[in-house]
């Protein structure tokens, strides 16, 4: 996240164009029960999938907060 940019703006900026392109803050994940892709925005982790061909439609499946090596989604500790 740069400067005062809010998380929503950063998420939109990262996922509007080429959501399936691996980048510094965006990567495919190993198979897991949450999502195939992760976007890092500061301490936030956005888990998403892309439905359809090409860039398709981005569906955000979960948003969590990373603190050290612990991921919290919906108040629960999640292990990937």
Secondary structure, 3 states (H helix, E strand, C coil): CCCCCCHHHHHHHHHHCCCCCCECCEEECCCCCCCCEEEEECCEEEEEEEECCCCCEEEEEEEEEEECCEEEECCEEECC
